[in-house]
């Protein structure tokens, strides 16, 4: 799925029929007004993508590191860090760590780090990585909500659908086990 595919859905949701037709034509030449709307939608998409990654469904990655000493700088990691979940040594044992604004203090020698990150801003033709089962429809709900909010129109319906879809996606699936019964 590309950003363009998501924006086509957004155009259908918010009633931008001319922009939808121009996107489907694929000619790449838009009027000045259409280009402004398209740029706004792309900015809204990037906002929604960051919101999902930071607030709802963290985008996780595991990275091998070569820590020099007890300090692991965020700038030494390949992506922009939101939160660090675990740090392991070369034997696979969890290490204790303390978070600071620019670095992590690790109590031991770090070998791997699992952390959540913010996605890079995307443009119209870029491919969107579908983390955690995200679909084009969910992205389109969020983008439609942001786009209508910028235009000063009623966006509550799309915002509610967006949040409800994310809630359904983030809920725990599978078997739920309860503790065994005990007699007092």
N, C-alpha and C positions, 0 to 999 in steps of 0.2 A: 504494500500500500504506500502511496506517495502523498505528499502534502496536497498536491493537486486533486487527488481523488477525494480527500477529506473536504477540501474547499468546494468541490462540486456538490457534496451533500449539504454543506452549509448554505450554499446558494439556493438549493431546493427548500430548505427549512425556512429561510428568511425571505423568500420570494424575490430573489435577484435573478429573474429569468434571462435578462440580456447578458449578464456576466456568466451565467451558466452556459448559455449558447456559445459564447466566446471561448470559454474553457473547453467545451466539447469539440469545437472546431479545431482547436489545437494549432491555430495559425501563429500564435505568439504575439500578434499585434493587437493591442488593446487601446481603446480611446483613453484620453487622459483621466476621465472620471472613473472608468473601469479599472485602470491601473492603480488609482488611489484606493479604491475599494479593495482591490486584490492585495495591495501592500498592507492595508489595515487588517485584513483577514489573516495574512501570514504572521503579522505581529501578534494577533490574538491567538493564533495556533501556538506560537512559541511560549506565550504566557500560560496557556492551558497545559502544555507539555511540562513546563517547569512546575506548575501547581500540582499536577499529578505526581511528579517525582518527589517533590518535597513534602507534600501534605497527605497524600492518600496511599499510593503504592510505590514504595521506594524502589528505584532502579539499583540493583545490587551488582557488584562486581568483586572478583577476587583477584588480587595482584600479588605477585612475588616481589619482595623487596630485599635490598641489601642495606640494612640499617647500620650506620656508623655510630656506635655509642647508643645512648638511651633516648635520643631525640629523633623522631621521624617527622620531617617537614611535609606539610600537605602539598607543597609545590613539587616534591619528588614523586608524587603519584601522578598517573597519566590523566585522570579526570578531576573535575571540581568536586571536592568532598562536601557532602551534606552531613553525614554521620558515620562514625566508625563503629562497627558491630563486634568484630573480633580481630585479635592479633595472635598469631601462632608462631612458635619457634620451629626449628628444623625438625624436631621430633613430633610435631603436630599437637603439642601441648598448648593450651590457652595461656596467654600471658596477661598479667594485670597491666592496665594502662590508665593514663589520666589525660583528658582532653583539654587543650588550650586553643585559643583563637587561630593560631598559625601553625601549630605543631601538636604532636602527641608525645607524651613522655611514656616510654615503654620500660617496664621493669623486667628486663631480660633482653635477649638478642632476637629481634623480629625477623621472621622469614616470609610470612604471608599475612596479608591484610584483607579483610572483607569490609567493604564500605558501600554506602549509597552515594550516588552522584547526581549532579544536574546535567541534563542533556544539552548538547550543543545547539545553538539556534539553527534552524533549517530554513531552506528557501523552497520555492514552489515545486521544483523538480526533484527534490531530495526524497529518499526513501525513509519512511518512519519505521523504527524498530518497535515491534509490538510486544513490549514487556508485559508480563503477568496476564496475558490474554486480552489486552486492550484491543478494541475494534475501531474501525473508522467511524462507526456510528457514535461511540462514546466520545471520541475526540470532537466530532461534529456538534454534538450537544453543547459541549463546553465552549467551542469557538463561536457558535451561534449566540450563546448567552453573552459572551464578552463583546461580540460585534454589536449586538442590539443595545447593550449597556452603553457603549461608546456613542451610538447614535441617539441615545436618550429615549429609546423605546422600551416597551414592556418585555423583560427578559426572564421573568420568574418561572415560566413554564419550562424553558430550556435549561435554566439553572437547576430546577428541581429534577428534571430527567437526568441531567449530568451527574448530580450527586447521588441519586438513587441507583444509577447504573454502576457507579464506582463502589457504592456500598455493597451491591450484590456481587460484584467482582472480588471485593476484599474480604467477604465473609468466609468463615472457615468451612471448608467442605470436608466430606468424608465421615469417618466413624468418630463419634464422640464417646469417650469412656468416662464413666462415673466411678467414684471410689466405691469399694466394696462396702456392704452393710456391716455394721458392728453392733453388738449388743452392749448396752450400757452396764 
